[in-house]
Amino acid sequence: MVELKDWVRALYPMHTFLITSTGDRGTNIITVDWVTVISRKPAILCVSISPLRYSHKLIKESGEFIVNVPSIELLEKVYKCGVLSGKDCDKFETLGLEKAPSKMLRTKIVKDCVAFLECKVIDLNDYGDHTLFVAEVVANYVTQDFIDSYKPIFHIKGSIFSTIADKQTKL
């Protein structure tokens, strides 16, 4: 057996999301894989974000964020949201993404996505090189595309992504 240099890769592929957060300069977007359900009732999830990221500061200050669920058709823009910094540009404008008001928060949604989970931070803690933001889902909604034809983005590694196959297996 061989030791894996980056042990996290053993857990991939992971579902990829766009997290929006807000601050004085408006709404920012970050691409993340590390989103996890903690509880169904009440609806609680968590996201792990490095303090080196601009979105970390925005979420910590505002106490809110939105998990925007993109479909595979947005892959190129989703990838670019992960390599551009919101400190340097408005990702909505730069990438031609549309923002829209959320239902309960100041933070905007990425209208191009197919599902949305509006979250209020209820706890946070630093673990190693990331902060775990625990949040209550205060609103959730989807588009008709989510119901009819949604294909998630799965991050394999680096710039390699995939989605579900047209053929599925039911056991």
WODAVEN-V754015 format. One record per residue. N is the residue number from 1. OMEGA is omega in degrees with one decimal (NA if undefined). D_CENTER is the distance of its C-alpha to the mean C-alpha in whole Angstrom. Layout:
BEGIN
N_OMEGA_D_CENTER / N_OMEGA_D_CENTER
END
This chain:
BEGIN
1_-177.3_34 / 2_177.1_32 / 3_178.0_29 / 4_-178.7_26 / 5_179.1_25 / 6_-173.6_22 / 7_-178.5_22 / 8_-179.0_18 / 9_178.0_18 / 10_-178.8_20 / 11_-177.8_17 / 12_11.9_16 / 13_176.6_15 / 14_177.7_11 / 15_-176.9_9 / 16_-177.0_6 / 17_169.6_3 / 18_177.6_3 / 19_173.2_4 / 20_177.4_7 / 21_-173.1_10 / 22_177.7_14 / 23_-177.7_17 / 24_-177.9_21 / 25_179.2_20 / 26_-175.5_17 / 27_178.1_14 / 28_178.5_11 / 29_171.8_8 / 30_175.4_7 / 31_179.5_5 / 32_172.8_5 / 33_-168.6_7 / 34_175.7_8 / 35_-176.0_7 / 36_173.2_11 / 37_175.7_13 / 38_-177.9_16 / 39_175.7_18 / 40_179.0_18 / 41_-1.0_21 / 42_-177.8_20 / 43_-178.8_17 / 44_175.6_15 / 45_176.0_12 / 46_175.5_11 / 47_-179.0_8 / 48_-175.9_10 / 49_178.3_10 / 50_175.2_13 / 51_177.8_16 / 52_-177.5_16 / 53_178.9_13 / 54_-179.3_14 / 55_178.2_11 / 56_-179.9_12 / 57_-177.7_16 / 58_-179.6_14 / 59_-179.9_13 / 60_-178.4_16 / 61_-174.8_18 / 62_-178.1_17 / 63_-179.6_16 / 64_173.7_13 / 65_177.5_9 / 66_171.6_8 / 67_177.3_5 / 68_-175.6_6 / 69_179.6_7 / 70_172.8_9 / 71_-175.6_12 / 72_179.3_14 / 73_-179.8_16 / 74_-170.6_13 / 75_-176.5_13 / 76_179.4_15 / 77_177.2_13 / 78_179.0_9 / 79_-178.7_12 / 80_175.3_13 / 81_179.7_10 / 82_-178.7_10 / 83_175.0_14 / 84_176.9_15 / 85_176.2_15 / 86_174.8_15 / 87_-173.2_18 / 88_-177.2_20 / 89_171.4_18 / 90_-174.8_17 / 91_176.4_14 / 92_-178.4_15 / 93_-177.2_18 / 94_-174.2_18 / 95_179.5_16 / 96_176.0_18 / 97_-178.8_15 / 98_175.7_16 / 99_178.9_15 / 100_178.4_16 / 101_172.7_17 / 102_-178.1_15 / 103_-171.7_18 / 104_-171.6_18 / 105_173.1_16 / 106_-178.9_17 / 107_179.0_14 / 108_173.5_13 / 109_170.1_11 / 110_-173.0_11 / 111_-179.1_14 / 112_-179.1_13 / 113_-174.3_11 / 114_178.2_12 / 115_-172.7_11 / 116_175.8_10 / 117_179.5_10 / 118_-170.2_11 / 119_172.7_12 / 120_-178.8_14 / 121_177.5_15 / 122_178.6_18 / 123_173.3_18 / 124_-179.8_17 / 125_176.7_19 / 126_175.2_19 / 127_-178.4_19 / 128_-174.7_20 / 129_178.6_18 / 130_172.3_15 / 131_175.6_15 / 132_176.7_13 / 133_178.2_12 / 134_-173.4_14 / 135_173.2_13 / 136_175.4_15 / 137_-176.2_14 / 138_175.1_16 / 139_175.0_16 / 140_-178.7_14 / 141_-176.8_15 / 142_173.9_15 / 143_175.8_17 / 144_177.8_20 / 145_177.2_18 / 146_-178.6_16 / 147_-172.5_19 / 148_-167.2_21 / 149_-175.8_20 / 150_171.9_16 / 151_-176.6_15 / 152_173.1_12 / 153_174.9_11 / 154_178.7_12 / 155_179.5_12 / 156_173.0_16 / 157_178.7_16 / 158_-179.8_16 / 159_179.7_16 / 160_-177.8_17 / 161_177.7_15 / 162_172.7_16 / 163_-179.2_16 / 164_176.4_18 / 165_177.2_22 / 166_178.3_24 / 167_177.5_26 / 168_179.7_25 / 169_176.2_27 / 170_179.2_28 / 171_NA_30
END
